Amino acid sequence: MTGKVGEFSLTNKVAVVTGGGSGINLEYARRIHAQGCHVIIGDVRLVEESKSWLQSVKDEPTKALYQKTDVINWDDLKALINRAHQEFGKSPDLYVAGAGVFEPSFSNFWEDPESDFYRELAINTAHPIKLTRMAIQELLPNRKKGVVVIVGSVAGQVYDLSGPIYVASKHAVSGFTRSLTLLDEKYGIKVVSLAPGPVKSRLFTDRPEFMKMHGITDEISMTPGEMADEMVNLTTSAQYGGGTVLEVMKGMPPRNVPGFNADPPAGMHTEHVVTNAVKKVFDLLDKERDGGSE
């Protein structure tokens, strides 16, 4: 469905990008900045690559700024929008919920380290939902067209015993995105989701044993830059209307995943497979069954 937003030029637009300190979202920020879009990166920290890039463009007329942001804290999300008003005198036009985690040690289902809530769900699901609501509240009173891009995952179409919270969080993102399809046609607010396959980003490369356990190899992985190119196209092209969930896998053309009766992602397991990651879960559960957690 093509909505009111249509072709979305990035020139003189303002974007807030969570998770823009590294990986796909950093590469995305660099690309939209190069097309004339002011960028405010919200992340808990920067890496050397993002620090270097921000320094290199600091004197350019198109601005790229950083604001420390914990996406679990909704006041921090609101502060990103306030920063746009302070710096540019207007609401952001583009809202990118890119921050995400994949079964980190501090928040996952099987090791169960938390006592109050799952931070993984707060980061991967609650944060993009809330940022989208904030975007709508900013765009509607100004009667301006805008775009919300949520970084989901191909995991939103599959299942995996080794990462049930991650999978659940990405299924939620896909359903949420599709639920807002009509906002584009009715109000000119386009909400879309990128559903990447494996990407060699810091989400994995900082955890080599985790990569090995989950079978993340060069043969099946795209680079952050390659994925960011598709993400920019999802943002700007009239081909992708509101509600699009765009699956991007190495060696395959991007696919707008249908909301009903969708074929499984190319190359993904369509049956339960006992991977090394699943074997680790079985080992943990065997110990629980036998009366010990050590």
N, C-alpha and C positions, 0 to 999 in steps of 0.2 A: 504494500500500500504506500503510495506517495502522498505525503502530507503537505501542509502549508510551508514547512521550512524549506523544502526543495534543496537546491544547491546552496551550501552554507559557506560563504567566503570567510576566510580567517583574518583578512586585512582589517586592522584597527579594532579587532575584537579583544576581549579580556577573558582569560581562562584561569580557573583554579584547578590544580591537578594534585590530588592526594597520591602519596607513594611516588612522587616524582623525583625523589632523591637518587634513584638507581633504576636499572633494568628497563623494562618496556616503557614505563611511564616517563623516565628520563629521556629516552630516545624520542618518545612522542612529544614531550615538551620542546625538545630541540627542533623538531620538524615543524610544529605549529608556530614556534617563534620565528623560524626562518621564513614563514609565510605571512609575517606581519602581525601575529597575535601576541599581545602582552600575556605573560605567564606568571602566575604565583604558585610556586611549588610548596605543598604542605607535606611534611614528613617528619619523623622523629629525629632523623639525622641525615646528613649528606655524606657521600663517599668522595674520594679524591676526584673522581671523574666529574661528578656534578659540581663540586667546588670549583674545579678548573674551568668548566664551561660557564658557570655564572660569572666568574671573574673575567672571562674573555669577552663577554657581551655586555658588561656593566655600563659602557659608555654609548651603547647603541640607542637609537631613538625608540626602538621596540624593546620594552623592558622585560627582564626575567628576574624575579625576586624569590626569596626563600622565607618561609615562616615556619618555625618549629610547630609541629602539629601532631597530637595524639588523636587519631580518628575515633577512638572510643569516647573521647571527651567531646560532647556535642558543642560545648562553648568554643572549643578549638575550631570546629568546622565553621561555626558562625563567624569566628574571628577572621577566617580566610576571606569570607565575603565582605566583611567590614574593611579589610585591608584593600580590597579592590575599590571600594568607595573612597577611601583615603588617598590612594595613589592615583586613581584614574577618574574619580568623580562620577562613577556609575556602577551599576550591578554587573557582575560577570555575565558574559553571553554563553560561555561554555563551562560546564561543570563535569569534571572527570573524577570518578571514584575508582582510583587505581590501586590504592593500598590493599594488600592482602597477605595472608600467611597460609602455609601448607603444613598442617599437623606439626607445629613447632613443639619443642620440649616443654614450653611453659603452658601450653594449652592443647590438649588432644584427648581423644576419647578413651584410649586403652590405658595409657599410663595414669590418667586421671589426676593431674597434679593440683587442680583448683578446688576451692571449697565454696565459692559463692556463685560464679557464672563462668561460661566458656568465652574466654577472650577471642578465640578464633571466630566464633559466631558474631561477636560484637564488631570485629574488624571486617570480616568478609561479607556480612549480611546487614547488620543494623546500620553500619556507617554509610553504605551506599543508599540504603533506603532513606535515611535521615537527610543526607546531602541532596537527594532528589527532591524531597519535600521542601527543603530550603530553597532550592533552585526554582521550584514552581512558585513559591511565595515571593521570590524576587522578580521573576519574569512577568507574572500576570498583571500586577498593578501598573507596570511600565508598558504593557501591551507590546512587548518586544519578543521576537522569535529567539529561541535558544535551543541548545543541545545539551543533553546529559549522556555521558558515555560511562558505562560501568564495565569494569574488567571482570568478567566471569571466568568460565573455563569449560573445556570440553567435558570435564568431570560433571557438569550440570546435566549431562545426558546419559551417564553411565552409573555404575555402582562399584564400590571397592571396600572390602572388609577392612583393609589396612588404614583407610582414611575416611571413616563415615561422617565425621563432622565437616571435613572439607567438602566432601561430595554433597552433603545436605546443604551447606552454605551456598554452593554454586547452583544447585537445583533451585534454591530459593531466589537467587538473582535472576535466573532465566524466567521463572514464573512471574516475578515482580515486573520485569521489563515488558513482557508480553501483556501484562495487565494494564499497562499505561499506553498501549498502542494508540488509542483514540485521542490522546492529548495533542498529537501532531496535527491531525486533521481539524480538530476543534479549536485549538488554541495556539498552534505553531510552536509547541514544545515537543521536541523529538527526543525520546528516551530510548537508547539502544544499548546493546551489550556485546562486547567482544568475547568470544569463547575460544581461547587459544588451546591448541594442543601443547605438547612439550616445548619448552623454551629454555635455552641455556642462560638463565638469568641467575642472580644471586639467591633467589629462592631455592635453587638447587646447587649452584656451584660452590656456595659456602658450606655445603654439607655433602662432600664427595661420597661418603658411605651411604647416605640417604639416596643419592643419585643412583648408585650401583644397585641398591636394594629394590628401587622402583624401576630399574631398567631404562633410565634416562641416558641415551647415547646420542652421539653426533648424527647418527643415521636417521633418527626420528625427530631431532630437535631443530627448531628454527632459532635464529639469533634475535635478541631484543629489537634490533633495528629493522629486521624483516617484518616482525610482528607489528612494530610501530607504524610502518608504512601502511599496512592494512587497516590499522586503527584510525589513521588520518583519513583514509578513504571512507571508512564507515562514518566518520564525523561529517565530512563535507559533501559526499555524493548524494544526489537526489535519488539514486538507485536504492538507497537504504532508508526507508521511512521509519517512523516511530514503531517500536515493538520488535525491531529486528534483533535476532540473536545470531551473530555471525561467527560460524565455526571456521577456524583457520588452522589447517594442518599442513605440515611439510609435504611438498610434492603434490598437493591437491588444490584445486581452485577453491576460493572461499565459498562457503555455503550458507545461505540464509536458512536456518533450521526451521522447518515447519512446526507450528505449535501442536499439531496433532499427527499421530501416525508417522513420525519421523523415522527414517532409516537410521541405524546406529552410525556413529562416526567411523569413517574409513580406517581400517586397520586396527580398530579397537576390539577387545574381547567381547563377544556376545554371550558368553557363558562364564560361570564362576571358574576362575583360574587360581591355583595355589602358587602365587609368586613368592619370592624370598621375603617380601614385606608381609605377606599373609602368614608365612611360616613363623615369623617373629611374633605375630599376634597369637598364633596357636601355642607357641612356647610360653608366652605370658599367661594365657588362660589355663594351660596345663598346670602351671605352678599355683594359680589361684585355686583350681579344683583340688589340688593335692595339699592345700592348707598352708601355703607359704607364698609370700610376695617377693622374696629375695631370689 
